Amino acid sequence: MKEILKSFFETSRERIKNPLIGTFLISWTAINWKPITVLLFSNQSIENKIDYIESCYSNFSTYFLIPFLIALIYVIILPYFMWAVDELIRKSTIGRKRNLIKQKIFDYEGKQKIAIEDSKLEDLKASYRDKADFNKQIEQLRNQIDEREEHLKELSTELQNVHSENQDLKKLISDSDNIKKNNQDSIYENQYIEFKESDLYDYFKEVGVKIRNGGDFPHGINEIIKEKYLLKNIVEEVQTEDKFYYKFTNKGLSFWKKYVNSIRVSKNIKPSDDIDDNLPF
């Protein structure tokens, strides 16, 4: 029995949660409060209470029709009514906010106009107040311009003097370079005379042509001869990231020019393939 009652109350509670049923029960109770009061609190016997309620309050409209209509209105019509009210409230709120924004914009525009006029007034006051100072500053600027012009003239004179000194130095350096070159040529001349008496001179034709055109010594040349050319600073090694080769030093290039210029070529003699065609001068 306990389980049956428990199941009955749980089922009833779930049904009462339904909006239509719950509203119907509330409206039915509100409309039929009189017969309920008589049933619960009257001192008459239960038979008299039932007879009294049936005779005075037994009505289909109060028992079912009116509570049911109220429940329908509450569940179906009332949400639409509340939606209409919310929509009216929303429109009125938007209108009020728009009016407030327009009022603020109007106030800001007024303040902006006032600020512009105040700025114009301050500018006008400043123009009158600073007119004397402005004229004084103009006079000071003119004096500064005159002083700078004098200073520029002095700098121009100094620049001309420096330029003249620079030209003298360049000439002196050029003369020194020429003297140094002449001295070096004289040294190379004496060294070339000694070179002609050495055993290296006998290989100079083949070595010179190969160094100038191929960047290497002739194939099969004695290694001692090669080392002598390197030790005498006539030829030097050059090492780069991607290749290795030999070239004349300044001393060697001077020797080679003297050697080539000393060779006389006859028109009736066909130039040798290994020397004259390969000469770079």
CORCOR-V39555 format. One record per residue. SS is DSSP state (h for helix, s for strand, l for the rest). OMEGA is omega as a letter, one per 40 degrees, with the letter a starting at -180 (none if undefined). D_FIRST is the distance of its C-alpha to the first C-alpha in Angstrom with 1 decimal. Layout:
ss:SS omega:OMEGA d_first:D_FIRST
ss:SS omega:OMEGA d_first:D_FIRST
This chain:
ss:l omega:a d_first:0.0
ss:h omega:i d_first:3.8
ss:h omega:i d_first:5.4
ss:h omega:i d_first:5.1
ss:h omega:a d_first:6.3
ss:h omega:i d_first:8.6
ss:h omega:i d_first:9.9
ss:h omega:a d_first:10.5
ss:h omega:i d_first:12.4
ss:h omega:i d_first:14.3
ss:h omega:i d_first:15.4
ss:h omega:a d_first:16.4
ss:h omega:i d_first:18.3
ss:h omega:a d_first:20.2
ss:h omega:a d_first:21.2
ss:h omega:i d_first:22.4
ss:l omega:i d_first:24.6
ss:l omega:a d_first:26.4
ss:h omega:a d_first:29.7
ss:h omega:a d_first:29.8
ss:h omega:i d_first:26.3
ss:h omega:i d_first:26.5
ss:h omega:i d_first:29.9
ss:h omega:a d_first:28.9
ss:h omega:a d_first:26.2
ss:h omega:a d_first:28.7
ss:h omega:i d_first:31.5
ss:h omega:i d_first:29.4
ss:h omega:a d_first:28.5
ss:h omega:a d_first:32.2
ss:h omega:a d_first:33.5
ss:l omega:a d_first:31.1
ss:h omega:a d_first:31.2
ss:h omega:i d_first:32.9
ss:h omega:i d_first:30.4
ss:h omega:i d_first:27.6
ss:h omega:i d_first:29.7
ss:h omega:a d_first:30.4
ss:h omega:a d_first:26.7
ss:h omega:a d_first:25.8
ss:h omega:i d_first:29.0
ss:l omega:a d_first:30.8
ss:l omega:i d_first:31.4
ss:l omega:i d_first:31.4
ss:l omega:a d_first:28.8
ss:h omega:i d_first:26.1
ss:h omega:i d_first:28.1
ss:h omega:i d_first:31.2
ss:h omega:a d_first:29.4
ss:h omega:i d_first:28.2
ss:h omega:a d_first:31.7
ss:h omega:a d_first:33.4
ss:h omega:a d_first:31.5
ss:h omega:a d_first:32.1
ss:h omega:a d_first:35.7
ss:h omega:a d_first:36.5
ss:l omega:a d_first:34.2
ss:l omega:a d_first:33.0
ss:l omega:a d_first:34.7
ss:h omega:a d_first:33.9
ss:h omega:a d_first:35.9
ss:h omega:a d_first:34.0
ss:h omega:a d_first:30.6
ss:h omega:a d_first:31.1
ss:h omega:a d_first:34.7
ss:h omega:i d_first:35.8
ss:h omega:i d_first:32.7
ss:h omega:i d_first:32.8
ss:h omega:i d_first:36.5
ss:h omega:i d_first:36.1
ss:h omega:i d_first:33.5
ss:h omega:i d_first:36.0
ss:h omega:a d_first:38.8
ss:h omega:a d_first:37.0
ss:h omega:a d_first:35.9
ss:h omega:a d_first:39.0
ss:h omega:a d_first:41.9
ss:h omega:i d_first:41.5
ss:h omega:i d_first:41.8
ss:h omega:i d_first:45.1
ss:h omega:i d_first:46.2
ss:h omega:i d_first:45.5
ss:h omega:i d_first:47.3
ss:h omega:i d_first:50.3
ss:h omega:i d_first:50.3
ss:h omega:i d_first:50.2
ss:h omega:i d_first:53.0
ss:h omega:i d_first:55.1
ss:h omega:a d_first:54.5
ss:h omega:a d_first:55.5
ss:h omega:i d_first:58.6
ss:h omega:i d_first:59.6
ss:h omega:i d_first:59.0
ss:h omega:i d_first:61.2
ss:h omega:i d_first:63.8
ss:h omega:i d_first:63.9
ss:h omega:i d_first:64.2
ss:h omega:i d_first:67.0
ss:h omega:i d_first:68.8
ss:h omega:i d_first:68.4
ss:h omega:i d_first:69.7
ss:h omega:i d_first:72.7
ss:h omega:i d_first:73.4
ss:h omega:i d_first:73.4
ss:h omega:i d_first:75.7
ss:h omega:i d_first:78.0
ss:h omega:a d_first:78.1
ss:h omega:i d_first:78.9
ss:h omega:i d_first:81.6
ss:h omega:i d_first:83.1
ss:h omega:i d_first:83.1
ss:h omega:i d_first:84.6
ss:h omega:i d_first:87.4
ss:h omega:i d_first:88.0
ss:h omega:i d_first:88.1
ss:h omega:i d_first:90.6
ss:h omega:i d_first:92.9
ss:h omega:i d_first:92.7
ss:h omega:i d_first:93.6
ss:h omega:i d_first:96.5
ss:h omega:i d_first:97.7
ss:h omega:i d_first:97.5
ss:h omega:i d_first:99.4
ss:h omega:i d_first:102.0
ss:h omega:a d_first:102.3
ss:h omega:a d_first:102.5
ss:h omega:i d_first:105.2
ss:h omega:a d_first:107.4
ss:h omega:a d_first:106.7
ss:l omega:a d_first:107.3
ss:h omega:i d_first:110.3
ss:h omega:i d_first:112.8
ss:h omega:i d_first:110.9
ss:h omega:i d_first:110.8
ss:h omega:i d_first:114.5
ss:h omega:i d_first:115.0
ss:h omega:i d_first:112.9
ss:h omega:i d_first:114.8
ss:h omega:i d_first:118.0
ss:h omega:i d_first:116.6
ss:h omega:i d_first:115.4
ss:h omega:i d_first:118.9
ss:h omega:i d_first:120.4
ss:h omega:i d_first:118.0
ss:h omega:i d_first:118.8
ss:h omega:i d_first:122.5
ss:h omega:i d_first:121.9
ss:h omega:i d_first:119.9
ss:h omega:i d_first:122.6
ss:h omega:i d_first:125.2
ss:h omega:i d_first:122.9
ss:h omega:i d_first:122.4
ss:h omega:i d_first:126.2
ss:h omega:i d_first:126.5
ss:h omega:i d_first:123.8
ss:h omega:i d_first:125.5
ss:h omega:i d_first:128.8
ss:h omega:i d_first:127.1
ss:h omega:i d_first:125.3
ss:h omega:i d_first:128.7
ss:h omega:i d_first:130.1
ss:h omega:i d_first:127.2
ss:h omega:i d_first:127.6
ss:h omega:i d_first:131.3
ss:h omega:i d_first:130.6
ss:h omega:i d_first:128.0
ss:h omega:i d_first:130.5
ss:h omega:i d_first:133.0
ss:h omega:i d_first:130.4
ss:h omega:i d_first:129.6
ss:h omega:i d_first:133.3
ss:h omega:i d_first:133.7
ss:h omega:i d_first:130.8
ss:h omega:i d_first:132.1
ss:h omega:a d_first:135.6
ss:h omega:i d_first:134.0
ss:h omega:i d_first:132.1
ss:h omega:i d_first:135.2
ss:h omega:i d_first:137.1
ss:h omega:i d_first:134.4
ss:h omega:i d_first:134.3
ss:h omega:i d_first:138.1
ss:h omega:i d_first:138.0
ss:h omega:i d_first:135.3
ss:h omega:i d_first:137.3
ss:h omega:i d_first:140.3
ss:h omega:i d_first:138.3
ss:h omega:i d_first:137.0
ss:h omega:i d_first:140.6
ss:h omega:i d_first:141.9
ss:h omega:i d_first:139.0
ss:h omega:i d_first:139.6
ss:h omega:i d_first:143.1
ss:h omega:a d_first:142.0
ss:h omega:a d_first:139.3
ss:h omega:a d_first:142.0
ss:l omega:a d_first:143.8
ss:l omega:i d_first:140.6
ss:h omega:i d_first:139.3
ss:h omega:a d_first:136.3
ss:h omega:a d_first:138.5
ss:h omega:a d_first:139.2
ss:h omega:a d_first:135.5
ss:h omega:a d_first:135.0
ss:h omega:a d_first:135.4
ss:h omega:a d_first:132.8
ss:h omega:a d_first:130.4
ss:h omega:a d_first:130.8
ss:h omega:a d_first:130.1
ss:h omega:i d_first:127.1
ss:h omega:a d_first:125.6
ss:h omega:a d_first:126.1
ss:h omega:a d_first:124.8
ss:h omega:a d_first:122.3
ss:l omega:a d_first:121.3
ss:l omega:i d_first:122.3
ss:l omega:i d_first:125.3
ss:l omega:a d_first:127.2
ss:l omega:i d_first:125.9
ss:l omega:i d_first:127.6
ss:l omega:i d_first:129.3
ss:l omega:a d_first:130.0
ss:h omega:i d_first:127.2
ss:h omega:i d_first:129.8
ss:h omega:i d_first:131.1
ss:h omega:i d_first:127.6
ss:h omega:i d_first:127.0
ss:h omega:i d_first:130.3
ss:h omega:i d_first:129.4
ss:h omega:a d_first:126.2
ss:h omega:i d_first:127.9
ss:l omega:i d_first:130.7
ss:l omega:i d_first:128.1
ss:l omega:i d_first:129.3
ss:s omega:i d_first:126.0
ss:s omega:i d_first:122.5
ss:s omega:i d_first:119.1
ss:s omega:a d_first:116.3
ss:s omega:i d_first:112.7
ss:l omega:a d_first:109.9
ss:l omega:a d_first:106.3
ss:l omega:i d_first:107.1
ss:l omega:i d_first:110.7
ss:s omega:a d_first:113.7
ss:s omega:i d_first:117.3
ss:s omega:i d_first:120.8
ss:s omega:i d_first:122.8
ss:s omega:i d_first:126.0
ss:l omega:i d_first:126.1
ss:h omega:i d_first:128.1
ss:h omega:i d_first:131.0
ss:h omega:i d_first:130.6
ss:h omega:i d_first:130.3
ss:h omega:i d_first:133.6
ss:h omega:a d_first:135.2
ss:h omega:i d_first:134.0
ss:h omega:i d_first:135.4
ss:h omega:a d_first:138.7
ss:h omega:a d_first:138.8
ss:h omega:a d_first:137.9
ss:h omega:a d_first:140.4
ss:l omega:a d_first:143.1
ss:l omega:i d_first:142.8
ss:l omega:a d_first:145.2
ss:l omega:i d_first:144.2
ss:l omega:i d_first:147.1
ss:l omega:a d_first:146.7
ss:l omega:a d_first:148.3
ss:l omega:i d_first:145.9
ss:l omega:a d_first:142.5
ss:l omega:i d_first:139.8
ss:l omega:a d_first:138.2
ss:l omega:a d_first:134.6
ss:l omega:a d_first:133.4
ss:l omega:a d_first:135.0
ss:h omega:i d_first:136.2
ss:h omega:a d_first:133.4
ss:h omega:a d_first:130.8
ss:l omega:a d_first:132.4
ss:l omega:a d_first:130.3
ss:l omega:none d_first:133.2
